Amino acid sequence: MQAFATLFCELDATGSTSAKLEALESYFRQSPPADAAWALALLLGKRRRRLITGRRLREICLAATGLPEWLFEACHAQVGDSAETVALLWQQRPQAVTPVAHGAGQEPLADWMAERLPALAALEGDEQAAAVQACWRSLPPDQLLLVNKLLSGGFRVGVSTGLVTRALARSAALDEALLAHRLMGGLTPSAESFQRLTAPADHGDDLAARPYPFFLASPLEAAQLEHTPAQRWQVEWKWDGIRGQLIHRAGGCSLWSRGEELINEAFPELIALAEALPEGTALDGEVIVWESGAQQPEPFASLQRRLGRKAPSRALQKECPAAFVAYDLLEHEGIDQREQPLQARRRQLEKLHQQWLSNAAAPIAERLRLPAIQRLESWQELDGLRDQARDHRAEGLMLKALDSPYLVGRKRGFWWKHKLEPLRLDAVLLYAQAGSGKRANLYTDYSFGLWNGEGELVTFAKAYSGLDNGEIRELDRWIRAHTTERFGPVRAVEPLQVFELAFEGIQPSKRHKCGFAVRFPRISRWRTDKPASEADSLASARALMDEQR
């Protein structure tokens, strides 16, 4: 446990990618397989289940220290994290001067995760409180904080999946792409699974239904394209669905989301589609709702009705029929195609699609679609083509180099996404709430309103990003000086400040008082030049929505 606590502190204390990589690689090299497996699961975000709530930890801490609840609330407002607040207050109790026993906290991480922490969670009432307090007394400060985060499900640290994968690949002397593939589809934290994961490359992978790591596009940097001919790029519409891989292998059929979630049950008609594909096929594409015979797909709102459903009814499948738009052929006849250039993979995909269509039953045939390929003669045509995206219910364009292999993660220079300019409305700040973590003492979460037809402001959207640190601090001071009411952690403010909000789409919603829901709202600029009376109205939002249809 001490080694993992040290790693956690090292990762949390630095913003250097190379320092984090070195710390991770050193940990994986030196740790026993069982501990390394649990550490990997935690770092990848695969084990964040809450065992004891933050509120329960607070109750146990206050009961043992005698501190008033208001003091805890005041400390939490500054710290922003229940687990850390408990750890800090526990160390300030008078009896905290008692030294921690020699060797305390040296138990393996695997024992903590598999036995000790679940045992604490299984207790109740006074017995649980006494056991948690005894645990806290036995731990040095760095482990105290870590244990609280593990108990409350709040363990997070600033490392990406790619960075963790790279460090583990280096420690095991494996190709990063191979290790990323082995990690897809889940991880059971055990010594045996870790040893299989890090086995030599010639050990042979049992692929079963496991997906490949997804290759991701980067936001377009026009300067990167100017030196290349436009004819060397494949251009497609960027559809507004969820990315997925549809697989048929000897082990069965599967549909995986980009988040490595198996979503077979949510889309049974696409599993039927996979069963009709030749064995040894893996397709990368987009899950989307597309009506039979329609020229364009349905909006994302239709797909949302299908997401998270374990067993969608026949009526829902009929109302929101799912289709799979196949972008790429990753595996054909059981052979990995990812090293082949995109142009070759596309030809093979078209050939496979034609052969499949000749044998597929009519109800299944329309569930598999190939995106139309656009061709450019010059870069001057690019923005004009992108501007047509909304007419096709697309988010913009995808640009893919014809000679690009299918890589792992976000590798710049091969695939670009050129999204539409966002929709924009000017809205008035109505409410503010403090953030969390390092921004716990700043108001960073905002609610905005638009004018209705009766001259009243109606809450329209929330946004949490878009301002720089200086603007956040300036706005925080303004919010504190212009608060009109308080509702727990939320402050109502004088309706004076106007902000331009950017968002990707707008649709009707019965759940929101304003009657609309927007996708990915964020602040694009602070309109200090504009009075609140000149902010946009609900009629403006309705006009934007009508333009999209």
C-alpha positions in Angstrom: 0.0 0.0 0.0 2.8 2.4 0.8 4.3 2.1 -2.7 0.9 3.0 -4.3 0.4 5.9 -1.8 3.8 7.2 -2.8 2.9 6.9 -6.5 -0.3 8.7 -5.9 1.5 11.6 -4.2 4.1 11.8 -7.0 1.5 11.9 -9.7 -0.6 14.5 -7.9 2.4 16.7 -7.3 3.7 17.1 -10.8 2.3 18.4 -14.1 5.3 16.9 -16.1 4.3 14.2 -18.4 7.8 12.7 -18.4 7.9 12.7 -14.6 4.5 10.9 -14.4 5.7 8.4 -17.0 8.8 7.6 -15.1 6.9 7.2 -11.8 4.4 4.9 -13.4 7.0 2.8 -15.1 9.0 2.4 -12.0 5.9 1.4 -10.0 4.9 -1.3 -12.5 8.4 -2.7 -12.7 8.8 -3.1 -8.9 5.3 -4.0 -7.7 4.0 -7.6 -7.2 1.6 -8.6 -10.0 -1.5 -8.5 -7.7 -0.8 -5.0 -6.5 0.1 -3.8 -10.0 -3.2 -5.2 -11.3 -5.2 -3.2 -8.7 -3.2 -0.1 -9.3 -3.8 -0.4 -13.1 -7.5 -0.8 -12.5 -7.6 2.3 -10.3 -5.4 4.4 -12.6 -7.6 3.5 -15.6 -10.8 4.4 -13.7 -12.1 0.8 -13.7 -12.5 0.6 -9.9 -14.3 3.6 -8.5 -17.1 1.9 -6.7 -18.3 3.7 -3.6 -17.9 1.5 -0.5 -18.8 4.1 2.1 -20.3 7.5 1.3 -18.5 10.7 1.9 -21.3 11.7 4.3 -20.8 8.6 6.4 -17.1 9.2 6.6 -17.9 12.8 7.8 -20.3 11.4 10.5 -17.6 9.1 11.8 -15.0 11.8 11.8 -17.2 14.3 13.6 -18.3 11.7 16.2 -14.7 10.9 17.0 -13.3 14.5 17.0 -16.3 16.4 18.5 -16.0 19.0 15.9 -19.3 20.9 14.9 -20.8 20.2 11.6 -20.6 23.9 10.5 -16.8 23.7 10.9 -16.7 20.7 8.6 -18.8 22.4 6.1 -16.6 25.5 6.2 -13.5 23.4 5.7 -15.1 21.4 2.9 -15.9 24.6 1.1 -12.2 25.4 1.0 -10.9 21.9 0.3 -13.6 20.7 -2.1 -13.3 17.0 -1.4 -14.9 15.1 1.5 -12.2 12.4 1.7 -9.4 15.0 1.9 -11.4 17.2 4.4 -11.8 14.1 6.7 -8.1 13.3 6.4 -7.0 16.8 7.3 -9.4 17.2 10.3 -8.6 13.7 11.6 -4.9 14.7 11.8 -5.8 17.8 13.8 -7.5 16.0 16.7 -5.6 16.3 20.0 -4.6 12.6 20.2 -3.1 12.7 16.7 0.3 13.3 18.2 0.4 9.5 19.0 3.0 8.1 16.6 1.8 5.6 14.0 3.0 2.1 14.8 6.1 0.9 13.0 5.2 -1.1 9.8 1.6 0.3 9.7 0.1 0.4 6.3 2.6 -2.0 4.8 -0.1 -4.5 3.7 -0.3 -5.1 0.0 -2.6 -2.9 -2.1 -4.4 -6.1 -3.3 -5.2 -7.0 0.3 -6.7 -3.6 1.0 -8.8 -3.6 -2.2 -10.0 -7.2 -2.0 -10.4 -7.7 1.7 -9.8 -4.8 4.1 -11.9 -2.1 2.5 -14.9 -4.3 1.6 -14.8 -5.6 5.2 -15.1 -2.0 6.5 -18.0 -1.4 4.1 -19.8 -4.5 5.2 -20.0 -3.4 8.8 -22.8 -1.2 10.2 -23.5 1.4 12.8 -21.1 1.8 15.8 -19.2 -1.3 14.8 -18.3 0.3 11.4 -17.5 3.6 13.0 -15.1 2.0 15.5 -13.4 -0.1 12.7 -13.0 3.0 10.4 -11.5 5.0 13.3 -9.1 2.2 14.2 -8.1 2.1 10.5 -7.4 5.8 10.4 -5.4 5.7 13.6 -3.1 3.0 12.1 -2.2 5.0 9.0 0.4 7.6 8.1 -1.1 10.8 6.5 -0.5 9.9 2.9 -2.2 6.5 3.2 -5.0 8.1 5.3 -6.0 10.3 2.4 -5.7 7.5 -0.1 -7.8 5.1 1.9 -10.6 7.7 2.3 -10.6 8.3 -1.5 -10.8 4.5 -2.1 -13.6 4.1 0.4 -15.6 7.0 -1.0 -15.1 6.1 -4.7 -13.4 9.4 -5.2 -10.0 8.2 -6.4 -8.8 10.3 -9.3 -5.4 11.4 -10.4 -4.2 13.3 -13.4 -3.0 10.6 -15.8 -4.6 9.6 -19.1 -5.3 6.1 -20.3 -2.6 6.6 -23.0 0.0 7.6 -20.4 -0.7 4.6 -18.2 -0.7 2.2 -21.1 2.6 3.6 -22.4 4.2 3.3 -18.9 3.0 -0.3 -18.5 4.2 -1.2 -22.1 7.6 0.1 -21.3 7.8 -1.7 -18.0 6.9 -5.0 -19.8 8.9 -4.3 -23.0 5.8 -4.7 -25.1 4.5 -2.8 -28.1 2.1 -0.1 -26.8 -0.6 -0.9 -29.4 -0.5 -4.6 -28.5 -0.9 -3.8 -24.8 -3.7 -1.3 -25.5 -5.5 -4.1 -27.4 -5.1 -6.5 -24.6 -6.6 -3.9 -22.2 -9.7 -3.4 -24.3 -12.9 -4.9 -23.0 -12.3 -4.9 -19.3 -9.7 -5.8 -16.7 -10.0 -8.2 -13.7 -7.6 -7.1 -11.1 -5.6 -10.2 -10.2 -2.1 -11.5 -10.4 -3.0 -14.0 -13.1 -4.7 -11.4 -15.3 -1.8 -9.0 -14.9 0.7 -11.7 -15.9 -1.4 -12.5 -19.0 -1.6 -8.8 -19.8 2.2 -8.4 -19.7 3.1 -11.8 -21.2 5.6 -11.7 -24.1 4.2 -10.8 -27.5 4.7 -14.3 -28.9 2.5 -15.7 -26.1 -0.5 -15.4 -28.4 -3.6 -13.3 -27.6 -7.1 -14.9 -27.2 -9.0 -12.2 -29.0 -12.5 -13.6 -28.5 -14.9 -10.6 -28.8 -12.3 -8.0 -27.7 -12.4 -4.8 -29.7 -9.4 -2.9 -31.0 -8.3 0.4 -29.4 -10.0 3.2 -31.2 -8.2 5.6 -33.5 -9.3 9.2 -32.8 -9.3 12.3 -34.9 -7.9 15.7 -33.7 -9.5 19.1 -34.2 -8.5 20.5 -37.6 -5.3 22.6 -37.8 -5.5 24.1 -41.2 -1.8 24.9 -41.4 -1.1 21.2 -41.2 -2.9 20.6 -44.5 -1.6 23.4 -46.6 1.5 21.5 -47.7 -0.5 18.4 -48.8 -2.7 18.1 -51.9 -6.4 18.0 -51.2 -6.8 14.9 -53.4 -4.8 12.9 -50.9 -7.6 13.1 -48.3 -10.8 11.2 -47.9 -13.7 13.4 -46.7 -16.8 12.1 -44.9 -19.7 13.5 -42.9 -19.1 13.5 -39.2 -22.3 11.9 -37.9 -23.8 12.7 -34.5 -24.1 9.2 -32.9 -21.9 7.1 -30.7 -18.7 5.5 -31.9 -18.6 1.7 -31.8 -17.0 -1.5 -33.1 -19.2 -4.3 -34.5 -17.5 -7.7 -34.3 -18.3 -11.2 -35.4 -15.7 -13.8 -34.4 -15.8 -17.5 -33.6 -16.4 -16.5 -30.0 -19.6 -14.7 -30.9 -20.9 -11.3 -31.8 -20.4 -8.0 -29.9 -21.0 -4.3 -30.1 -18.6 -2.1 -28.1 -18.8 1.6 -27.4 -15.7 3.8 -27.4 -15.8 3.8 -23.6 -15.1 0.0 -23.8 -18.7 -0.8 -22.8 -20.4 -3.8 -24.2 -23.8 -2.6 -25.4 -25.2 -5.7 -27.0 -28.4 -5.6 -25.0 -29.2 -2.0 -25.9 -29.1 -2.7 -29.7 -30.3 -6.3 -30.4 -30.9 -5.4 -34.0 -27.2 -4.6 -34.5 -26.2 -7.9 -32.9 -28.5 -9.6 -35.5 -26.6 -7.6 -38.1 -23.3 -8.8 -36.8 -24.4 -12.4 -36.9 -25.1 -11.9 -40.6 -21.6 -10.7 -41.3 -18.8 -13.1 -42.2 -17.0 -14.6 -39.2 -13.7 -12.9 -38.6 -15.0 -9.3 -39.3 -14.5 -6.2 -37.1 -16.0 -2.9 -38.2 -15.4 0.6 -36.8 -18.2 3.0 -37.2 -21.1 5.0 -35.7 -24.2 3.7 -34.0 -27.0 6.0 -35.0 -30.8 6.1 -35.5 -31.7 6.0 -39.2 -35.2 5.3 -40.5 -35.7 2.9 -43.4 -35.6 4.7 -46.7 -34.6 8.0 -45.2 -31.9 10.1 -46.8 -30.4 11.3 -43.5 -30.3 10.1 -39.9 -32.4 11.2 -37.0 -31.1 13.7 -34.4 -29.1 12.6 -31.5 -32.1 12.9 -29.3 -33.6 9.8 -30.9 -30.5 7.8 -30.1 -30.6 9.0 -26.5 -33.9 7.2 -26.1 -32.0 4.0 -26.8 -28.9 4.5 -24.6 -28.8 2.8 -21.3 -31.7 0.5 -22.1 -31.0 -3.1 -21.1 -33.9 -4.5 -23.1 -35.5 -2.0 -25.5 -39.1 -2.9 -26.4 -40.1 -3.8 -29.9 -42.1 -0.5 -30.0 -39.0 1.5 -29.1 -36.8 -0.4 -31.7 -39.5 0.4 -34.3 -39.7 4.1 -33.3 -35.9 4.6 -33.1 -34.4 2.0 -35.4 -30.6 1.7 -35.0 -28.1 1.5 -37.9 -24.4 1.0 -38.0 -22.5 3.4 -40.3 -19.2 1.5 -41.0 -16.3 3.8 -41.4 -13.5 1.2 -41.5 -12.6 -2.4 -41.8 -10.3 -3.4 -38.9 -10.4 -7.2 -39.4 -11.3 -9.3 -42.4 -11.4 -13.1 -42.4 -9.8 -13.0 -39.0 -6.7 -11.0 -40.2 -5.9 -7.6 -38.7 -6.1 -5.0 -41.4 -5.0 -1.9 -39.4 -1.5 -1.6 -40.9 -3.0 -1.4 -44.4 -3.5 2.1 -45.8 -7.0 3.6 -45.5 -7.6 3.5 -49.2 -7.0 -0.2 -49.3 -9.2 -0.8 -46.2 -12.0 1.2 -47.8 -11.8 -0.8 -51.1 -12.0 -4.1 -49.1 -14.9 -2.7 -47.0 -16.9 -1.7 -50.1 -16.3 -5.2 -51.6 -17.4 -6.9 -48.4 -20.5 -4.7 -48.2 -21.5 -5.5 -51.8 -21.1 -9.2 -51.2 -22.9 -9.0 -48.0 -25.8 -7.0 -49.5 -26.4 -9.7 -52.1 -27.1 -12.2 -49.4 -28.6 -10.1 -46.6 -32.3 -10.2 -45.8 -34.1 -6.9 -46.6 -34.8 -5.9 -42.9 -31.1 -6.3 -42.0 -29.7 -4.8 -45.2 -30.4 -1.2 -44.2 -28.9 -1.5 -40.8 -25.4 -1.5 -42.3 -24.5 1.7 -44.1 -21.3 2.9 -45.7 -20.6 6.7 -45.5 -20.4 8.5 -48.8 -16.9 9.7 -49.7 -16.5 13.3 -50.7 -13.6 14.4 -52.9 -11.9 17.8 -52.9 -10.0 19.3 -55.8 -8.6 22.1 -53.7 -8.7 23.3 -50.0 -10.8 26.3 -51.0 -13.8 23.9 -51.3 -13.5 22.6 -47.7 -15.4 25.2 -45.7 -18.2 25.3 -48.3 -18.7 21.6 -48.0 -18.6 21.7 -44.2 -21.4 24.4 -44.2 -23.7 21.8 -45.8 -23.3 19.4 -42.8 -26.5 20.6 -41.0 -28.5 19.8 -44.1 -27.4 16.2 -43.7 -27.8 16.2 -39.9 -24.1 15.9 -39.5 -21.7 17.7 -37.1 -19.2 18.6 -39.7 -16.5 16.8 -41.7 -13.9 14.1 -41.1 -10.7 14.3 -43.1 -8.6 11.1 -43.3 -5.3 10.7 -45.2 -5.7 8.0 -47.8 -2.4 6.4 -46.8 -3.1 6.4 -43.1 -3.0 3.2 -41.0 -5.5 2.6 -38.2 -3.5 3.7 -35.2 -4.2 3.8 -31.4 -5.5 6.8 -29.6 -5.2 10.4 -30.9 -2.2 10.6 -33.3 -2.2 14.0 -34.9 -1.6 14.4 -38.7 -3.6 11.4 -40.0 -7.3 12.1 -39.1 -8.8 15.5 -38.6 -12.3 16.6 -37.5 -13.7 19.8 -39.0 -16.8 20.6 -37.0 -19.4 23.1 -37.8 -19.2 26.5 -36.1 -21.3 26.1 -32.9 -24.6 27.7 -32.4 -24.5 30.8 -30.2 -26.8 32.8 -28.0 -26.2 35.6 -25.5 -27.6 34.7 -22.1 -27.7 36.3 -18.6 -26.0 34.8 -15.6 -28.6 33.9 -12.9 -27.0 31.4 -10.5 -23.5 30.3 -9.5 -22.2 27.4 -7.5 -18.7 26.7 -6.2 -16.6 24.2 -8.1 -14.7 21.2 -6.6 -11.2 20.1 -6.0 -8.7 22.9 -6.6 -11.6 25.3 -7.5 -13.6 24.5 -4.4 -13.3 28.1 -3.1 -14.3 29.7 -6.4 -17.7 30.0 -8.1 -17.1 28.2 -11.4 -20.5 26.5 -12.2 -23.0 28.8 -13.8 -26.6 28.8 -14.8 -27.9 31.2 -17.5 -31.3 32.5 -18.6 -33.0 33.9 -21.7 -35.9 36.3 -21.9 -39.4 34.9 -22.4 -42.3 36.8 -24.0 -43.3 38.4 -20.7 -40.1 40.1 -19.9 -38.9 37.4 -17.5 -35.6 35.5 -17.5 -36.0 31.7 -17.7 -33.2 29.3 -16.9 -31.8 28.0 -20.2 -28.5 26.2 -19.8 -25.6 25.5 -17.4 -22.0 25.9 -18.3 -18.7 25.0 -16.5 -16.0 25.9 -19.0 -14.8 28.6 -21.3 -13.4 31.3 -19.0 -9.6 31.6 -18.2 -8.3 31.7 -14.6 -8.2 35.5 -14.5 -11.8 35.8 -15.7 -12.9 33.1 -13.2 -11.4 35.0 -10.3 -12.9 38.3 -11.5 -16.3 36.8 -11.9 -16.0 35.1 -8.5 -15.5 38.5 -6.8 -18.4 40.0 -8.7 -20.7 37.0 -7.7 -19.9 37.5 -4.0 -20.6 41.2 -4.2 -23.8 40.9 -6.1 -25.5 37.9 -4.5 -29.3 38.4 -3.9 -30.2 35.0 -2.4 -28.6 31.7 -1.2 -30.0 28.2 -1.7 -27.5 25.9 0.0 -24.3 26.0 -2.1 -26.0 28.0 -4.9 -26.1 31.8 -5.1 -28.6 33.8 -7.1 -27.0 37.0 -8.5 -28.2 40.2 -9.9 -29.2 39.6 -13.6 -26.6 42.0 -15.0 -23.8 39.9 -16.6 -24.2 38.7 -20.2 -22.2 35.8 -21.7 -22.2 34.3 -25.2 -22.9 30.6 -24.9 -21.7 28.2 -27.6 -23.3 24.7 -28.1 -23.5 22.0 -30.7 -27.2 21.5 -31.0 -30.6 22.4 -29.7 -33.8 20.4 -29.4 -37.2 20.4 -27.7 -37.3 19.2 -24.1 -40.2 18.7 -21.7 -37.8 18.3 -18.8 -36.6 21.9 -19.0 -38.7 24.9 -18.0 -37.5 26.8 -21.0 -38.6 24.0 -23.4 -35.2 23.4 -24.9 -32.1 21.2 -24.2 -28.7 22.1 -25.7 -25.7 19.8 -26.3 -22.2 20.6 -24.9 -22.9 24.2 -23.8 -19.8 26.3 -22.8 -19.0 30.0 -22.4 -17.4 31.4 -25.6 -17.0 35.0 -24.3 -18.0 37.4 -21.6 -20.1 40.1 -23.2 -19.1 43.1 -21.0 -20.1 45.3 -23.9 -23.8 44.2 -23.7 -26.5 45.0 -21.1 -28.7 42.2 -19.9 -31.8 43.8 -21.6 -30.1 43.0 -25.0 -29.6 39.3 -24.3 -31.3 36.7 -26.5 -34.8 35.4 -25.9 -36.5 32.0 -26.0 -37.8 33.0 -29.4 -34.2 33.3 -30.6 -33.5 29.8 -29.3 -36.6 28.5 -31.1 -35.5 30.1 -34.4 -32.1 28.4 -34.1 -33.8 25.1 -33.5 -36.0 25.6 -36.6 -33.0 26.4 -38.7 -31.5 23.0 -37.9 -34.6 21.1 -39.1 
